[in-house]
Every structure is written in structure tokens, then in C-alpha cells.
């Protein structure tokens, strides 16, 4: 008999606990409430604080009009960054796989005579097969995919980046192929 009373008491405490927990701890559920959306104006999305569709306020820019050989080499933005093109390229375009006038001066066999920076060894290397190539790697024929002419456009966003070169030569030349696997275990 005592056993039955204890079982009933335990059951009643358990049921009471469930009702108390379910009744007081749950928050009201909001159904079909629309999400809160903050509207953003076009001119808040632009760096120039003008509507995105207006191009007439684009900063004026001028690319170098100096011919190759007359310009000054530009320091790389960071170690092994693709160097900027300091001269006019209008007469060198379009750059095609079978007609790349950049290589007339920048190919390693021509660079010394042209007094131009030579295309680095990394451009004559197949990274997929780990093989040195006799000619420019197919993926590297389009020079302006990475190398761009420098303009005098004003800086829209302040940039406080300061490059850290491991050696002074890295400011004007590449050793990417030499250090590509640096820090990677075999």
C-alpha cells in the first residue's frame, strides 16, 4: 500500500513538473510575421556617395602616354605582386596567344637588348606538371590579366597598407618560382 502511495505521489509530481515547465517557459510564437528589411539608398552603396547608375562623376584618370623605354619602373605593391605597366599600351593591344607584342621586349631572350624587365621564370613553367617550359606557359599569354597600366586617378579609399619586402630586389623583381612551395612539407 505504501508502495502505491509513493508511486502516485511520484507520478503527480512528474505531471505537475511537466505542466509547469511547458506553461511558463515557452515564449509566444509569432506566425507569418514579415522580416524587417532596412532600405538602403543607391548613393549609400557607392564609394563616391552618388547613385550607382550615374557614371558622370567617375574620377578623371590619365594613363601614361610614355612609350615603352621612356617610362620609370613602378615599385611592386607587395613582394611578388604583378608589376604595373608604366608605359602606354595602346599600340600593343589586343594581346593574343599568337601575337603578344609585350614579349618583343620582355621575353628573357630580348629583355637585355631592349633594356626592359624580363618575364620571370614562373611564366615559363607548368605548375600542374612541375615542368620547365621552353616557351611561355599557355595560361600566361594574356599579360593584362595580371599586369595593368598605372593611372593617375585619385585614391577613393584611403589605403594604409605598407609592403614588407624580405629583400630590396623584391621591390622590382620576382622570385615567385623559387619560394612558391615555401613552408609546405613534401
C-alpha positions in Angstrom: 0.0 0.0 0.0 2.8 2.4 0.9 4.4 1.5 -2.5 1.2 2.5 -4.3 1.1 5.8 -2.5 4.7 6.6 -3.3 4.2 5.7 -7.0 1.1 8.0 -7.2 3.0 10.8 -5.4 5.9 10.5 -7.8 3.6 10.4 -10.8 1.7 13.5 -9.6 5.0 15.4 -9.0 6.2 14.4 -12.5 3.0 15.5 -14.2 2.9 18.8 -12.3 6.5 19.5 -13.3 5.7 19.0 -17.0 2.7 21.3 -16.8 4.8 24.0 -15.0 7.7 23.7 -17.4 5.6 23.8 -20.6 3.3 26.5 -19.4 5.7 29.1 -18.2 9.0 28.6 -20.1 7.8 28.9 -23.6 7.7 32.2 -25.5 4.8 33.1 -27.6 5.2 32.0 -31.3 4.7 34.7 -33.9 3.3 33.2 -37.1 3.5 34.8 -40.6 5.5 37.8 -39.4 7.2 39.6 -42.3 11.0 40.1 -41.9 12.2 43.6 -41.1 14.0 45.0 -44.1 16.1 48.2 -43.9 16.1 50.1 -47.1 19.4 51.3 -48.5 19.6 54.1 -51.0 21.8 53.8 -54.1 24.1 56.6 -53.0 24.8 54.8 -49.7 26.3 51.8 -51.7 28.7 53.9 -53.8 32.2 54.8 -52.7 31.6 58.2 -54.4 28.3 58.7 -52.5 26.3 59.1 -55.7 23.6 56.8 -57.2 25.1 53.7 -58.7 23.7 54.4 -62.2 25.5 57.7 -62.5 28.9 57.3 -64.2 29.5 61.0 -65.0 31.1 61.5 -61.6 33.7 58.9 -62.1 37.2 60.3 -61.2 39.1 61.5 -64.1 42.1 59.3 -64.9 45.0 59.5 -67.3 47.2 56.6 -68.3 50.8 57.1 -69.1 51.4 58.4 -72.6 55.1 57.5 -72.5 56.3 54.9 -75.0 58.0 51.8 -73.8 61.5 52.5 -72.8 60.7 56.1 -71.8 59.0 55.4 -68.5 60.1 54.8 -65.0 59.6 51.3 -63.4 57.0 51.3 -60.7 57.7 49.6 -57.4 55.6 46.4 -56.8 52.6 46.7 -54.5 53.9 43.8 -52.4 56.5 41.1 -52.7 55.9 39.1 -56.0 53.0 41.2 -56.9 52.5 41.5 -60.7 54.3 44.7 -61.7 52.3 47.6 -63.1 52.8 48.7 -66.7 54.4 52.1 -66.6 54.1 52.9 -70.3 51.4 53.3 -72.9 50.0 50.0 -74.3 47.5 51.3 -76.9 49.7 50.1 -79.8 50.3 46.7 -78.2 46.6 45.6 -78.0 45.0 43.2 -78.4 47.2 40.7 -76.8 46.7 37.3 -78.4 48.3 33.9 -77.9 50.0 34.1 -81.3 50.5 37.9 -81.3 51.9 39.1 -78.0 53.9 42.3 -78.6 54.8 42.6 -74.9 57.3 39.7 -75.5 59.1 41.6 -78.2 60.8 43.5 -75.3 60.1 41.4 -72.2 60.9 37.9 -73.4 64.1 36.8 -71.5 66.0 36.5 -74.8 65.1 40.1 -75.8 64.9 42.0 -72.5 68.6 42.8 -72.1 68.8 44.4 -75.6 65.5 46.2 -75.0 66.6 47.3 -71.5 63.3 46.0 -70.3 62.5 43.8 -67.3 62.5 40.1 -68.3 59.4 37.9 -68.0 60.2 35.8 -64.9 60.8 32.1 -64.9 57.4 31.4 -63.3 55.8 32.4 -66.7 57.8 29.6 -68.4 56.8 26.9 -66.0 53.9 24.4 -65.9 52.8 24.3 -62.3 50.4 21.4 -62.9 53.1 19.1 -64.2 56.0 20.7 -62.3 57.9 21.2 -65.6 60.1 23.9 -67.0 58.9 25.0 -70.5 60.8 26.3 -73.5 58.2 28.9 -74.3 55.6 31.0 -72.4 53.1 28.9 -70.5 49.7 29.0 -72.2 48.0 30.4 -69.2 50.3 33.4 -69.2 49.9 34.8 -72.7 47.4 37.5 -71.6 49.7 39.9 -69.9 46.9 42.4 -68.9 45.1 39.8 -67.0 47.5 40.5 -64.1 49.6 43.4 -65.3 47.7 46.7 -65.6 48.7 50.2 -66.7 49.1 52.7 -63.9 46.8 55.7 -63.9 46.9 59.0 -62.0 43.3 58.6 -60.8 42.7 60.0 -57.3 42.6 57.5 -54.4 38.9 57.0 -53.4 39.5 54.9 -50.3 42.5 55.6 -48.1 45.0 52.8 -48.2 47.4 52.5 -45.3 49.0 49.2 -46.5 52.8 49.1 -46.2 54.5 46.3 -48.0 57.2 44.3 -46.2 59.8 43.1 -48.6 62.3 40.4 -47.5 65.0 41.9 -49.7 65.3 45.1 -51.7 65.3 43.2 -55.1 61.7 42.1 -54.4 60.5 45.7 -55.0 61.3 45.4 -58.7 61.7 41.6 -59.5 60.0 38.3 -58.9 61.3 35.2 -57.2 57.9 33.5 -57.0 59.0 30.3 -58.6 61.8 29.9 -56.0 59.6 30.4 -53.0 56.3 29.0 -54.3 56.4 26.0 -52.0 58.0 27.7 -49.1 56.6 26.4 -45.8 55.0 23.3 -47.5 56.1 19.9 -46.3 56.9 17.3 -49.0 
